[in-house]
Amino acid sequence: MHPSTTTFISWAKSTTPTSLEFLNWCLSHPDIKVTTTPIPPGILPPSLSTPKLHDVKVDPGRSKKGRRTDDEIYKFNDEIRRRVPRGVSVFEFYVGGEDGSGERVVCVPV
């Protein structure tokens, strides 16, 4: 495995608890939409199995308060404004196994 891949995996593992909490919070929030896309084989090193990218964004259409713009949600929801910057994505993969059988790693690359 390339040294930079090992360094990235170590960093990503260290952020997993916080990143996983963020992802779960986003998945459960009515004003946020998470779109998950698998990353095709061959793009990333084979040591990162079952990679996915979770695109996180404000979703005015899902709001319990009726249809609003994303700007309105950001304006009136301090927690979303603090936690969900525009364009944030969550990267998920497994190490030490194939097809999701290894250790789950979740990170928010910035």
N, C-alpha and C positions, 0 to 999 in steps of 0.2 A: 504494500500500500504506500502511496506517495506520502512523504512527510506532511505536506500541507493538508492532505485529506485527514490524516491522523489528528492534526491540530484542530481542524474544523470540527471533527466528531467530538473531541474532548470538550471544546467550547460549547457545542450544541447540547451535549449531555448535561453540562452544568446549568444550562438555562431551561431545561425541560420542565421542571416543576412550575416555574413561573409562566412559561409559554403555554403549557397545557392548561393551566388555570385560566389564562387569557382566552384561549381557543374555546374552552367549555363555556365561559361567560358569554362570548360572542354567539355561540351556537344557541344559547338559551334566551338571548335578549330579543324582544319583539321588534326593535327598531334596527336590527343589524342582520345582514344577509351574509352567509358564508358559502362561497362556491368552491367546491373541491374539484381539482383537476389532476389526474394521474400524470406523472412525468414519464414520457416514453423511454423504453430501454435504450441504452447506448449513449444517452446524453450525460449521465452522471456515472461515476465509478461504480463498478458492480458491487462494491462493499456496502453501498447504500441501497438496500433492497426496498421495494414497494414505495418509491418516493411519491409524495403528493404535495401539491401547492394549494393552500387554502387562501383564496382571495376574500378579504374582509372589507365590507363597506356598509355604510348606512343605507337602509332600505326604507324610504318613506312609504312605500306601498304596504308594508307589513305593520305599520304603526297602529296601535290600539286607539289612537286619538284621531283617526281619519287620515286622509291623504295630505301629506305635507311635503315640502321640499327638503332635501338633505341639509341645506343651509339652516332651515328652521329647526331641524333636529339638533344640529350642532349648537345653534344659538341658545336653545332652551334646555339642553341636557348637558350639564357640567361633566358628568361622569363619561359620557361618550366623547365629549370634546377633549378630555384628558387622556382617555385610554385608546381611542380609535383614530389615529391620524389618517388622512386620506392616502390611499395607495398602500396600506399595510397588508402584508401577506404573512402567512405562517407556513413554514416548511416542515414536513413530517416525513420520516423514513425509519427504517429498521436496520440495525447492525447485528452481526453475529448469527444470521440465519437467512433463509430465503423465503420470499413471498410472505413477509410479515410474521415470521416465526421467531425472530430475534428480539432484541431490546428496542422498544419504541423510543424514538428521539423526536422531540418537537422543539422548534426554535423560531424566533422572530428575527431574521437577519435585518440589520439596519445599516 
